[in-house]
Amino acid sequence: MILRDLESARKWYAMAIELIPEDILPNVDRTGNHHLVEKDIADKIRPLMIASIIFYGKAFTTADGRKLKAEKNWLSDEYTSMHDYIMDVRNNFVAHGGVGDYEKSETVILLVPKNKKEIIYFPTNTRGQMNMFLSADGGADVLKHFDHAISIVNDKYHALFPRLVEIAKSRSLVFWMSAAQAGEAIQIDNFKK
């Protein structure tokens, strides 16, 4: 499932990039987060970006029912800062509100003079959330990061296959047939290594 989660994260991020028209330049704040001005486009991009971050984070976090997770130390050093950024967006914007400049809300009261003696009090609120994270290269480095993580997990899966065969061969055919007839799952975690 880790590999599938990472592949989904990459696919949805790529789909989000494709939705950004070349003639619309996103507003970049000092953090590198993008606030697209065009609401119709932003409303299509944000869910893909959020889904991408959720599934990326899911691959690297523990949960009940899932015994394995990808580890940050599996990534090459050049990819750890991107990993940290994606996980920070996950933890402080997507999954939870938190610290960071991913969203803001500010309430102000405008005082509008009606005449010399009367003032109209007009409370208003400005809100903003990031719609997408892109770098100067238009997200190519993020896609490269996803590709790297997918490659690492894929390599780990393939390295596991010979071990699984070795474990299977360590038990007799009768053992496996009995287990199959009983309809019982065999926990190979308990086998001696």
N, C-alpha and C positions, 0 to 999 in steps of 0.2 A: 504494500500500500504506500510505502514511502516514495517509491519511484513514481507511482501513479499520481500522487499528490504533487510532486515536483513537476511532472510533465503537464498537469493541469494548470499549475501556477504559471508556468512559462507560456502556455497556450493563451490563457486569458490576458496576461500582460501584453503579449504580442497583438492580440485583438484590440486592446485598448489603444495601443500606439497607432494602429491602422485607422482608428476613428478620428484621430486628430488631423484636421485639414491643414495642409501646408500653409495656407494663407492666414490661419489663426495662430497668432503667437501667444502662448500662455504667459501669464504674469508670473514671474519667478520672484519669490521672496528670498530673504537672505539665507534661508535654510536649504534652498534648492527645491522646495515643494512647489507645485504648480497649482495655481488657482485659475482655471479657465473662465474667461469672462462669459462666453457663450453658454448659457444655462442648458439648452437642449443637448448640446454635445457633452457638457460636463455630466449631465444626468445619465448618459449612456456609458461614459468612461469610468466614472467612480465605482459602479458595482463590479466591473471587471477588475479594476485595480484592487478593490477590497477583497474580492474572491481570490485573486492571485496571492495577496499577502496572507490571507487566512490559511490557504492550503500550503504555502511555503512554510509558515510558522507551525502548522500541524505536523509537518514532516520532521521538525526539529524539537518538538515538545512531547512530553509524556502525557498519557491519558489512560484511564481505566480501560482495560480490554486490548490495549496495544502494548506489547512487550518491548518493541524496538523503536528507536528513533534515530534519525540522522544526527551526527555530532558536528559541532562547529570545527573541531580539530581535524575533521576529515578534509576540510577545504584547504586549498593552497593559501599561503599567506596573502597573496594579492587579492583574494576574494573575501577575506574576513571583515573588512570594513563595510563592504556592501551588505554582507550578512547581518552585521550589527545594525546597520541602518534599517534594513527591512524588518528585523525583529523589533527595533525601537518603534517604528511606525505601527507594527502589529500591537505591541504592548501599550503604547501611549496614544493611539488614535483609533485603530480598527477594533481591537478587543476591549479596550478600556479607555476612559478619558484619563488624561494624565499630563505629565509634563511635556513640554515641547511646543513647537510653533505650528502644529498641524491644524489647529482650529482656534478660532477666537470669537469672542462675543463681547460687545461693548454697548452699554446703554448710556444714552445721553439725553439731556433735556434741552431742547432749543427754546430760547426765549425770544418770541417774536413780538415786537411792539405793535399794538393795534392802534393806539393813539398815545398821547402824552401821559395818560394816566393808567392805561390798561396794557397788560401784557398777556399774550397767549402762550401758555405753557404746552409744549409739544414734545412728549417723550418719544424717543425712537430707539431702535436697536439695530446695530450692524452686526452681521454674522458672516463668518467665512470658514470654509473647510478646504483642505487640500483635495484636489480631484485626481491628481496623478503625480507620480514622482518620475522625473526624467532628468538626465544630465545633459551636458552640452552636446553629446553625440546622439541625442534623440532616443535614448533608451537602449542603444546597442550594448552598452556595458552591462546593463541589467540582464538583458537576454543572454549575454556571454556568461554572466554569473549563474543564471539558471542552467545553462548548458553544462557548466562545470559541475554543479551540484548533481545534476542528473547523471553525468558521466561517472562521478565518484560512486554514487549509490548503485548504478548499474554494474560497475566493476566489483563492488562488494557482493552483490547478488551472485554474480558469476563465480566469484571466489568461494562462495558458500556451497555451490552445487557439488563439487567433489567431496566436501565434508559430509553432505547429506547422503551421497552414494556410499561413502565409507561407513556411515552409521547404519544405513539400510543393510549393507553386507555383513555387519557385525551380528545380526540376528538371523535366525534360520527362516527358511521359507514357511515352515509350519507356524512360527511365531507370527509372521505377517498375515498369513491366511486366517489364523485364529482371531487375530485382532479385527480383520476385515469382517469375518462372520459375526463377531460380537458387536460390530458397529461402534467400536470404541475408538476414540482419537488416541493416538500414541504421543505422549509428550517426550520428544527426543531431548528436551532440555535436561531430563533426568538421567540420560545415558552417560556413561563415563566417557570422558574426552581423551 
